[in-house]
Amino acid sequence: MAPRPVRRRVAVVGTGAIVTGSHLSALAAHADRVELVAAVDVDPARLDAFRAQAPGGVAGYASTGAMLDAVRPDLVLVGTPPSLHREQTVAALKAGAWVLCEKPLCLSLAEYDDIAAAEEASGAYASVIFQHRYGSGAAHARALIAGGDLGAPLVAHCQTTWHRDAAYYAVPWRGRWTTEGGGPTVGHGIHQYDLLLHLLGPWAEIRAMASRLVHDTESEDVSTALVRFENGALATVVNSVLSPDEMSRIRVDCVDATVELTHLYGHRNDDWTYTPARHVSPERAAAWGAPDADVPSSHTAQLGAVLDAWDAGARPPGSGPEARATLEFAAALYKAAFTGRPVRAGEITPGDPFHSSMHGDHPDWAPRGRA
């Protein structure tokens, strides 16, 4: 008789919409591998509502520290505002728990260094939620590009053109450097360019512009970038919350094919399109095919990947160097936008103002309006 799988004891920190929706669904899908035992929220009414919705008896706590002391969970899911991520993640790691944290993992590369140090001291790991990497369509595209099946990548476009109104930014922590870390560059488009980095590999140089055209925020509401990758490919990246026709899109033109993903908040296999170059035979194009399974990009898929790594005794995907690379890209985009000059990979190190904050400690920045 096969042994029963080990069920990891899980706690959630923050019980807002993303945890109530996406994280609860992910936990339910992996109910044979995880058990939700505790929840933390500073709002008693929200905490009570979550506990009523969650399965089983979930203990409630008003602070992360009290929960960690009492429960000692194996895994902590963090779904609080970004300014709290570093503190809560470090506390969980020091308690020996693995962490799966909503994006951004933290607000700066300096904060990431604190998390990396806590990982090393504890032996636990912290991953950031970038669920679009984990759909079967993304895994298939990455394998084809990395394996050279589509020829060398040449040109790419990464588009996050969404719309957020004034009511969205009425939430006090949004649109502020010290609480959200930035605007759509770090809060919205980060999902798409994380997937672009996952598909194309390391970048070498970035040039960027950003501005506040509509919203009364500290940070930008639109940014654009031109990126050179180490493999020579050039890419454009657009991050916007000003776009009435909302779309998330990645397109990579390779020597032998164009691969394109068009979706909004998540993708399936049918959202990916492969267009062969004229010189490619139908037989070769047919071999690119589609994955046998259709796994949507989701918190469920990423949680499964984290649990698989745990069972294998391996560093989970979305942690360590992978998490840092996406955060560095965001910091470099902001530095390029603020300074008006190209930024090269690896240049933002301790002592650089953009290492300690995404806005480089500038008191203010681009003028409002279209000029």
C-alpha positions in Angstrom: 0.0 0.0 0.0 1.5 3.3 -1.1 2.2 5.8 1.7 -0.1 8.8 2.1 1.5 12.0 0.7 2.8 14.5 3.3 0.3 17.4 3.7 2.1 20.7 4.3 0.6 23.0 6.9 -0.2 26.4 5.3 -1.0 29.8 6.7 -2.1 32.9 4.7 -1.1 36.4 5.6 -3.6 38.9 4.3 -7.2 37.8 3.5 -8.1 40.2 0.7 -9.5 39.4 -2.7 -6.4 37.7 -4.2 -6.1 35.3 -1.3 -9.8 34.7 -1.0 -10.0 34.0 -4.7 -6.8 32.7 -6.3 -5.0 31.3 -3.2 -8.0 29.5 -1.8 -8.8 27.9 -5.1 -5.2 26.8 -5.4 -5.2 25.3 -1.9 -8.4 23.5 -2.7 -7.0 22.0 -5.9 -4.0 20.6 -3.9 -6.1 19.5 -0.8 -4.3 16.2 -0.8 -0.9 18.0 -0.3 -1.7 21.0 1.8 -3.8 21.9 4.8 -4.8 25.5 5.6 -4.4 25.9 9.3 -4.2 29.7 10.0 -4.9 33.1 8.6 -3.6 36.6 9.5 -5.3 40.0 9.0 -5.3 43.3 10.8 -9.0 43.7 9.9 -11.1 41.5 12.3 -14.2 41.6 10.1 -12.3 40.6 6.9 -10.5 37.9 8.9 -13.8 36.5 10.2 -15.3 36.5 6.7 -12.3 34.6 5.3 -12.4 32.0 8.1 -16.1 31.5 7.4 -15.4 30.9 3.7 -12.3 28.7 4.3 -12.7 24.9 4.7 -12.1 23.4 8.1 -11.1 25.1 11.3 -8.7 27.9 10.4 -7.2 29.8 13.4 -7.2 33.6 13.1 -4.5 36.0 14.2 -4.0 39.7 14.1 -0.2 39.6 13.5 2.2 37.5 11.5 4.5 37.1 14.5 1.8 35.7 16.8 0.7 33.3 14.1 4.3 32.0 13.4 4.9 31.5 17.2 1.7 29.6 17.7 1.3 27.6 14.5 4.8 27.1 13.0 3.4 26.5 9.5 5.4 24.8 6.7 4.4 27.3 4.1 3.2 30.9 4.3 1.2 32.5 1.5 1.6 36.3 1.6 -1.1 38.4 0.0 -0.7 41.8 1.8 0.2 45.2 0.2 3.7 45.3 -1.2 5.3 47.4 1.5 4.7 44.6 4.0 6.2 41.8 1.9 9.8 42.0 3.0 9.1 42.1 6.7 6.5 39.3 6.6 8.6 37.1 4.2 11.7 37.5 6.4 9.8 36.6 9.5 8.3 33.5 8.0 11.7 32.4 6.7 13.3 32.9 10.1 10.6 30.7 11.5 11.6 27.9 9.1 8.6 28.3 6.7 8.7 28.4 2.9 7.0 31.5 1.4 4.9 32.0 -1.7 4.4 35.8 -2.0 2.3 37.9 -4.3 4.3 40.3 -6.6 6.3 42.2 -6.2 8.3 40.1 -3.8 9.6 43.3 -2.3 10.1 47.0 -3.1 13.8 47.1 -4.0 16.9 45.1 -4.6 18.1 46.1 -1.1 15.0 44.5 0.3 15.6 41.4 -1.8 19.1 41.2 -0.2 17.4 40.9 3.2 15.2 38.1 1.9 18.2 36.3 0.4 20.1 36.5 3.6 17.1 35.1 5.5 16.9 32.2 3.1 20.5 31.4 3.5 20.3 31.5 7.3 17.1 29.4 7.6 17.4 26.9 4.7 13.9 27.9 3.7 12.9 29.5 0.4 10.8 32.4 -0.8 9.1 32.4 -4.2 7.2 35.2 -5.9 3.8 34.6 -7.6 4.4 34.9 -11.4 1.7 32.4 -12.4 1.9 33.0 -16.2 5.2 31.0 -16.3 3.4 27.9 -15.2 0.7 27.4 -17.8 1.4 24.5 -20.3 1.4 27.0 -23.2 4.2 29.0 -21.6 6.3 25.8 -20.8 5.8 24.6 -24.4 6.9 28.0 -25.9 9.9 28.2 -23.7 11.0 24.7 -24.6 10.7 25.4 -28.3 12.6 28.7 -28.1 15.3 27.4 -25.9 15.7 24.3 -28.0 16.1 26.2 -31.2 13.1 24.7 -32.8 11.8 28.1 -34.0 15.2 29.5 -34.9 17.0 32.3 -33.1 14.7 34.9 -31.5 15.1 38.3 -33.1 12.3 40.8 -32.2 9.8 40.7 -29.3 6.9 42.8 -28.1 5.6 42.7 -24.5 2.4 44.6 -23.9 0.4 45.1 -20.7 -2.2 47.7 -21.7 -4.8 47.8 -18.9 -7.2 50.3 -17.5 -7.5 51.5 -13.9 -9.8 54.4 -12.8 -9.5 57.0 -10.0 -11.4 54.7 -7.6 -8.7 52.1 -8.0 -6.1 54.6 -6.9 -8.2 55.8 -4.0 -6.9 52.8 -2.0 -4.2 54.6 0.1 -1.3 52.3 -0.6 -1.6 52.3 -4.4 0.4 54.6 -6.7 2.9 55.5 -4.0 6.6 54.7 -4.0 6.9 53.7 -0.3 3.8 51.4 -0.3 3.4 50.0 -3.8 6.9 50.4 -5.1 5.8 52.2 -8.3 3.1 52.2 -10.9 2.1 49.7 -13.6 5.8 48.9 -14.2 6.1 47.1 -11.0 2.4 46.5 -10.2 0.8 45.3 -13.4 3.2 44.8 -16.4 5.6 42.8 -14.2 3.7 39.6 -15.0 4.2 40.0 -18.7 7.8 41.0 -18.8 8.6 38.3 -16.2 7.2 35.8 -18.8 9.2 37.6 -21.5 12.4 37.1 -19.5 11.4 33.5 -18.9 11.1 32.9 -22.7 14.1 34.9 -23.9 16.6 34.7 -21.0 18.9 37.4 -19.6 18.7 40.9 -20.8 21.8 43.1 -21.5 20.6 46.7 -21.8 17.5 48.8 -21.3 16.4 52.3 -22.4 13.1 53.6 -21.1 10.6 56.5 -20.7 7.7 56.8 -18.2 5.2 59.5 -17.2 2.0 60.4 -15.3 -0.5 61.3 -17.9 -3.8 60.9 -16.1 -3.7 59.7 -12.5 -3.0 61.8 -9.4 -0.3 59.4 -8.1 3.3 59.7 -7.1 4.4 57.0 -9.5 3.9 56.6 -13.3 0.8 55.5 -15.0 2.6 54.4 -18.2 6.1 53.3 -19.1 7.8 52.1 -22.3 11.1 50.4 -22.8 13.5 49.1 -25.5 15.5 46.1 -24.4 18.5 44.3 -25.8 18.8 40.7 -24.7 22.1 38.8 -24.3 21.1 36.6 -27.3 20.9 39.7 -29.4 17.1 40.0 -29.6 15.5 43.4 -29.3 12.2 43.9 -27.5 9.7 46.6 -26.7 7.9 46.6 -23.4 4.8 48.7 -22.7 3.1 49.0 -19.2 -0.1 51.1 -19.0 -3.2 51.5 -16.9 -4.6 54.1 -19.3 -5.9 51.7 -22.0 -9.7 51.3 -22.6 -9.1 48.2 -24.7 -7.4 46.0 -22.2 -4.9 43.4 -23.4 -1.9 41.3 -22.3 0.3 40.3 -25.2 3.7 38.8 -25.9 5.0 38.2 -29.4 8.4 36.8 -30.3 9.6 36.8 -33.9 12.2 34.1 -34.5 14.0 33.1 -37.7 11.5 30.4 -38.5 8.3 31.4 -36.7 6.4 34.0 -34.8 5.0 32.8 -31.5 2.3 35.0 -30.0 0.3 35.0 -26.7 -2.8 37.2 -26.4 -4.9 37.1 -23.2 -5.8 39.4 -20.3 -5.3 37.9 -16.8 -4.4 34.3 -17.7 -3.8 32.0 -20.6 -4.6 28.5 -21.9 -3.1 26.6 -24.9 -5.5 28.2 -27.3 -4.3 31.6 -26.5 -0.9 30.8 -28.1 -0.4 31.1 -31.9 2.5 29.8 -34.0 2.9 31.3 -37.5 5.7 29.5 -39.5 8.0 31.5 -41.8 7.4 30.9 -45.5 10.4 28.7 -45.8 9.2 26.2 -43.1 7.6 23.0 -44.3 4.1 22.1 -43.1 5.5 18.9 -41.5 8.0 20.9 -39.4 5.4 23.4 -38.3 3.0 20.6 -37.4 5.7 19.1 -35.1 5.6 22.3 -32.9 2.0 21.2 -32.1 0.4 22.0 -28.7 1.0 20.4 -25.3 -1.0 17.2 -24.7 -2.4 18.7 -21.5 -4.0 22.1 -21.2 -2.9 23.6 -17.9 -4.1 27.2 -17.4 -1.6 29.7 -16.0 -2.8 30.1 -12.4 -1.9 30.1 -8.8 -2.9 26.5 -8.8 -0.2 25.6 -11.3 2.5 27.5 -9.5 1.6 26.1 -6.1 1.9 22.7 -7.6 5.4 23.5 -8.9 6.4 24.7 -5.4 5.1 21.6 -3.7 6.9 19.4 -6.3 10.2 21.2 -5.5 9.6 20.7 -1.8 9.0 17.0 -2.3 12.2 16.8 -4.4 14.3 18.7 -1.9 15.0 21.4 -4.5 14.9 25.2 -4.6 11.4 26.1 -5.8 10.9 27.9 -9.2 10.3 31.7 -8.9 12.8 32.1 -6.0 16.4 33.1 -5.6 18.1 34.3 -8.9 14.8 34.0 -10.8 13.0 36.4 -8.4 15.9 38.8 -8.3 16.2 39.0 -12.1 12.7 40.3 -12.6 13.1 42.8 -9.8 16.3 44.0 -11.3 14.6 44.5 -14.6 12.0 46.7 -12.9 14.7 48.7 -11.1 16.6 49.1 -14.4 13.6 50.3 -16.3 12.9 53.0 -13.6 16.6 54.0 -13.5 16.6 54.4 -17.3 13.4 56.4 -17.2 14.6 58.7 -14.4 18.1 59.3 -15.8 17.4 59.3 -19.5 20.3 57.0 -20.2 20.7 53.3 -21.0 21.1 50.9 -18.1 23.1 47.7 -18.3 22.4 44.5 -16.5 24.3 44.2 -13.3 25.0 47.9 -12.8 22.6 48.5 -10.0 24.6 47.5 -6.9 24.6 48.6 -3.3 25.3 52.4 -3.2 23.3 53.0 -6.3 20.2 55.0 -5.3 18.0 52.6 -7.5 19.3 49.7 -5.4 17.5 51.0 -2.3 14.3 52.3 -4.0 12.6 52.0 -7.4 12.6 55.8 -7.8 16.2 56.3 -6.8 15.2 58.6 -3.9 14.1 61.3 -6.3 11.7 63.7 -4.5 9.6 64.0 -7.6 9.9 63.1 -11.2 8.4 63.5 -14.7 6.1 66.5 -15.1 2.4 65.7 -15.2 0.7 66.0 -18.6 1.8 65.0 -22.1 4.7 67.4 -22.5 
